[in-house]
Structures are given as structure tokens and as C-alpha cells.
């Protein structure tokens, strides 16, 4: 049960109109109680607090992302405020739940904010690994994001993520997408594609050197 001192801090934080003041109260809450109580405190602020207070609460939940409850994160992912969705997208990379990956895909493909989409892409591979989603499914979603997103930073995040497919059954498909990204309109995307491509091609060379049969099949 939340004690009276913590309840008082929750009330004070919830009415703050200045983000920095709300953040400092969140810091006090974070250092005052056990993890379960602080999570409940920030949940209450997210439900009933001012916008600066809600954003500060989302920040402090993200500071302890591995312990943030998935039900709360899934709610945050549909919040009207982009900063709260941003923190949710970050935290979901640590969460096990069958709705985590679909939620990140939805954010990556359809969120109106560039930073939210970028963060969702950044979290997608780790969340998929944690939730045992097949690589071909994740590559399908990353490909869709790359081909439709007009924001270079989001596309760059996709090509960074593709380097994770080093030991994957869809390695060749990931390489194909990176080769396409070498012609991206944005220089930073092209540069990162070359870096990720060098990682994956190095693995291909080792496979070919070690397995002449595979090399013949590739030829």
C-alpha cells in the first residue's frame, strides 16, 4: 500500500505545470520507495496528472524500463501525447507479451511523430527476439517501414537494425534490402547501409569459405 508521504508527492507532482519541477518530484518518488510502489505512483500521475507531470512520469518509468508493467506500456503506446508514446516505444523492447511486437509495428508504420517511429524501429528487433517472433516476420515489417517512411532518420534506424540478421535464415533478404538502401536519397542512410552491409557480407564470406556446397548453390 502506498504510504501517506508518497501519496502527498503524487498529488504534488500531478498538479505541476512545469516539467522540470515535475521531473524533480519524480526523482524524489523514484528514490523514496520500492520499485512496485514507484510504478504505482507514476501510473497514478499518468492517469490524472497535468501534461508536464505525465511526461515526467513516463520518463521515470523509462528509466527503469525492465520493470515497467507491460499493460501500462501498451496503454502509453496509444496515448495522445507523442512524448509518452516515445517512452512507451523505448520500454517495450524489454517486455514479454503477445501484443508487444504488433504494437511496435503499429507505431513504426503509422505514428505521426518521426521520433516515435524511429524509437519503435529501434526497439523492434530486441522485442521480437524476446517474444520469439520469427526473423522473416520482423524483416517484413522493417522492409515495409523502409519503403514507406519519408523520414531519413527512421530509414537509417531500419538499416542499423538489419545488421542484427547476421546469423539469420533471412540473411540474404536483409542484404538485398541493404543493397537497395545504398541508393537512398539521404547520405546518412547510404553510409549506414554500407556499414551494416559490410557486417552481413562478412558472414556470407565465412559461410562460402566453409561450405563449398552452399557456394555452388548460391552460384
Residue pairs with C-beta under 8 A, 6 or more apart in sequence:
2 10
2 33
2 37
2 40
2 41
3 33
5 32
6 29
6 32
6 33
6 37
6 41
9 25
9 28
9 29
9 32
9 41
10 29
10 41
10 44
10 45
12 25
13 22
13 25
13 26
13 29
13 45
13 49
13 53
13 56
13 57
14 44
14 45
14 48
14 49
14 50
14 53
15 49
15 50
15 53
16 22
16 25
16 49
16 50
16 52
16 53
16 56
17 50
17 52
18 52
19 52
19 55
19 56
21 52
22 49
22 50
22 52
22 53
22 55
22 56
22 57
23 56
23 59
23 60
25 53
25 56
26 42
26 45
26 56
26 57
26 59
26 60
27 60
29 38
29 41
29 42
29 60
30 38
30 60
30 63
30 64
32 38
33 41
35 64
35 67
38 60
38 64
39 61
39 64
39 67
39 68
39 69
39 72
42 57
42 58
42 60
42 61
43 57
43 69
43 72
45 53
45 54
45 56
45 57
46 54
46 57
46 58
46 72
46 76
46 84
49 57
51 81
54 81
54 84
55 81
55 83
55 84
58 76
58 83
58 84
58 87
58 88
59 87
61 68
61 72
61 73
61 76
61 87
61 91
62 68
62 87
62 90
62 91
65 90
65 91
65 93
65 94
66 94
68 91
68 94
68 95
70 92
70 95
70 96
70 97
70 99
70 100
73 88
73 91
73 92
73 95
74 88
74 92
74 97
74 99
74 100
74 103
76 84
76 85
76 87
76 88
76 91
77 85
77 88
77 89
77 92
77 103
77 106
77 107
78 85
79 85
79 88
82 111
82 112
82 113
82 115
82 116
85 107
85 111
85 113
85 116
86 113
86 115
86 116
86 119
88 107
89 104
89 107
89 116
89 119
89 120
89 122
89 123
90 119
90 122
90 123
92 100
92 103
92 104
92 123
92 127
93 104
93 122
93 123
93 124
93 126
93 127
93 130
94 126
94 130
95 127
95 130
96 130
96 131
97 131
98 131
100 127
100 130
100 131
101 124
101 127
101 128
101 131
101 133
101 137
101 138
104 120
104 123
104 124
104 127
105 120
105 124
105 141
107 116
107 117
107 119
107 120
108 117
108 120
108 121
108 124
108 141
108 145
108 154
109 117
109 141
109 144
109 145
109 148
111 117
111 120
114 151
114 153
114 154
115 153
117 145
117 149
117 151
117 154
118 151
118 153
118 154
118 157
121 142
121 145
121 154
121 157
121 158
121 161
122 157
122 160
122 161
124 138
124 141
124 142
124 161
125 138
125 161
125 164
127 133
128 135
128 137
128 138
135 165
135 168
135 169
135 170
136 169
136 170
136 173
139 162
139 165
139 168
139 170
139 173
139 174
139 177
142 158
142 161
142 162
142 177
143 177
145 154
145 155
145 158
146 155
146 158
146 159
146 177
146 181
149 155
149 158
152 184
152 185
152 186
152 188
152 189
153 188
155 181
155 184
155 186
155 189
156 186
156 188
156 189
156 192
158 181
159 177
159 178
159 181
159 189
159 192
159 193
159 196
160 192
160 196
162 174
162 177
162 178
162 196
162 200
163 195
163 196
163 199
163 200
165 171
165 174
165 200
166 199
166 200
166 203
167 203
168 174
171 200
171 203
171 204
172 204
174 200
175 197
175 200
175 201
175 204
178 193
178 196
178 197
178 200
179 193
179 197
181 189
181 190
181 192
181 193
182 190
182 193
182 194
182 197
183 190
184 190
184 193
207 214
208 214
208 215
208 218
